[in-house]
Each structure stands twice: as structure tokens, then as C-alpha cells.
Amino acid sequence: MAFSEKVLILRTGRFKEYDLWVRFLSPTRGILTGFAFGGCRSRRRFCGCLDSLNLVLFTINAGSRKKYLTLEEGTLINGFSTLKTQRDNLGIAANCIRFVQQICLEGDDSSAVYSLMLDSLLLLDNKVRVPSFFPLLFKAKATFMHGYEPLFNSCSRCGLLLSKIERPSFLYDNGQVVCSGCVRNSDQGFKARQKSLMFLDRLRLTRPKDWIAWNPEQEVLQDCFRIVDAYVQYHLE
Ligand SMILES: [Zn+2]
């Protein structure tokens, strides 16, 4: 059974004289590996599109026994050529891609992470200067979109709005916020600044292009790092 999809190539490698394996992010099936037999020399079927960080329309054959995927042919949609000449932005892109490889597994519904990844690459390909905290926001957003959306806007036990909670705690096991009156000794969480949780709540509703103009305080970024790190470790590692 063959299907066609626009996928993002993450890595490639040679395994015989002219054959390549290709690891890619699919918009619907998570991260997959396919084999391009004769991929190193077939310009007719692949026209030089088999490189990492290329967006490619592949015709993919899953075969009747589904043992492995064969890449039949590919057409380059976007090679992000500007990004590939800019060291800083390329480093940021590599950082985001590493994270996607960490959280996205084969067979996952990857549509949300895929569109976030493409949004980010299009932005980074645009010669813009993105802030150094971009990968942190990307990781938070990707985690939230990939099935672990926290609830920041109110205490999950009494309903008090976050804007009225003076010393909120973030519970990383269930992604909820509780006020100081509702926190229990058995909770798995820690105190975070109200403004940091508001910042993360705002992040949920924005896209990468919105982040360029942001200038959060250092302590907000520190909180975000701690929250995202604890949340990812608990749920995804
Ligand atoms: Zn409460």
C-alpha cells in the first residue's frame, strides 16, 4: 500500500553502496524510517532531495507485510537554504529537532508537533534574529501540544483564578496549578512565580513568530526552564 506525504527529513545515512535510510517526521504517523534503494544515484526519482532538514513530498510504500517502508520517489518542497547558511539559527533548529526526536515516537499523532516544527523552520529560514530562549519556548509548546496540555489559569481544586493566587504551586504529575490553601503534602510539585505561570499560559495561545518580540525577565525564564524540565522528565522520559 503506497501513500504520499510531505515529510521533514531529520537524518539520513548510507547502508549499501547506493542505498540510504532516511529518518523523517511525518505529519500523521510520528517519526519513521524509510529506505531509498538506489537513493544515492537516482536523480530521476529523488532529484537530490535526500538531505536532512529538507521538506519533501515522498511516495512511500508500506509493503504488504509492513516490515519496512520503501521510499519510491521524492520531490523537494523546501530545502530551507537560507537557514542552512546561518550558524546561529541552524543551531537553534537542530536543538528543536533533537527535542522532537525525543518526544515523538513512531505511530504518534504528530500533526501538532509537525506544524510547530515547520512554523519554526520557516521563521528561522527568514534571516530573523530569534532570541536565545527560543528552544525553551519551543520545548514547552511542543510538550503542551503533544498531548500534555497543562491547566495554568486557575487553582485546580478551588477554582481561584491564577491572577489572584499569590504563591501558586505547579504540579508536574498532572499539569495543574494549586493555590497555597489547596496544596497538599503529597503533591508532586513546587512553587513557581505567578507571572511565570501566566507567561506559560500565554505561550499556549501563540505561535513562534510571536515570540521574537518577547523579552521575559530572567527569573521567568528560570521558572519556565524548571517547569518544562520537570514536566518533560515526568511524562516523556
Ligand atoms: Zn485553591
Residues whose N, C-alpha, C, O or C-beta is under 5 A from the ligand:
A	BS01	ZN	C155 R157 C158 G159 L160 C179 C182
